[in-house]
Amino acid sequence: MVLRKIISSESVTEGHPDKICDQISDAILDSILKDDPDAHVACECFVTTGLVLVGGEITTSKVCNVEYEKIIRDTIKEIGYNDSSIGFDYRGCAIINTVHSQSADIAQGVKKDIVEEQGAGDQGIMYGYATNETPEYMPLPIVLAHKLTLKLTEVRKNGTLSFLRPDGKSLVAVEYENGKPIRVEAIVIAAQHIEEATNEEIESGIIKEVIEPVIPASLVDEKTKIFINRTGRFVTGGPHGDAGLTGRKIIVDTYGGVDSHGGGAFSGKDPSKVDRSASYAARYVAKNVVAAELADKCEIQVSYAIGEPKPLAVNIECFGTEKVSIEILKEAITCIFDFRPGNIIEHLKLKRPIYQKTSCYGHFGRELPDFTWEKTDLVKKLKIKVDELK
């Protein structure tokens, strides 16, 4: 029996209003971590026409020279909002800063001198996922969606498609047969553009310079549908077209809706917040399970109580693709990896200013040097432990 289904995932460019906020929040976090790796940061951002509002709770143990206005304006400039005619630009936007110190009630449960005793910064459920359907160990729809938005930004910034502006989105629908991706059903692109650009110019340029270099020809057939700027016009965009908020693209940030999500956002949070660090750890473990060929797909779920170092539960699901029993896999995982927050932070080296890089095009599936959670250095240990437990 042949089982077919279509799975869709989307991505957004760095000029999308929500992603502007994620980048600002993580840029502020990075600036603080440079001076104080032990700082506690929960930085939120809101943008709309002509306005950036930052707030949240930040506590440092050292004097940190946080130039909020400079960080915010530099981030907006780098994204490409450098012309007032777009409706939002780094020079002219107003900035309101309402940052204050972290609650002492929360801090007393998190701050511990001993790594193993550091409590979780909040309660929550976190997920990590990996699949062997792509070299990135990620679902194919989100991999392709991210590559499209990254390409949109590249050809905008290098001038290949000079009519593009910073805001944009992609969506890729992939057809699966018996759990394996076989073709692309549809490609959707929404790209902000200058007033003078014609629909024909936009469509032909995006197909040639964005879609064709990204989407493998082997996955495209005569039935593949392509939709580009289907409203016929996308001149007004960015914060002038829609307000943005930190943490509003959590499915874009993770697995494109293929796997579960605990609900917590990542950007603007230091690693004591398990929303971020435990999600990275869960991805790290799941990826190593799949890379070790112990399963074709793997989901790790971890849950915490605020202030408690030990997770309430660590669960594993391999959707019937496991090569050994789930019980053996779970025991092997918990034997070789410690999910206590302090140990996660130490093992993955998360107290570094690395987070602005994560804020666009996915926190997972990109093997950048600082993305320690993408390493597969547990493969050998996992295989040995599984063999011992058989």
Disulfide bonds with the S-S distance in Angstrom:
none
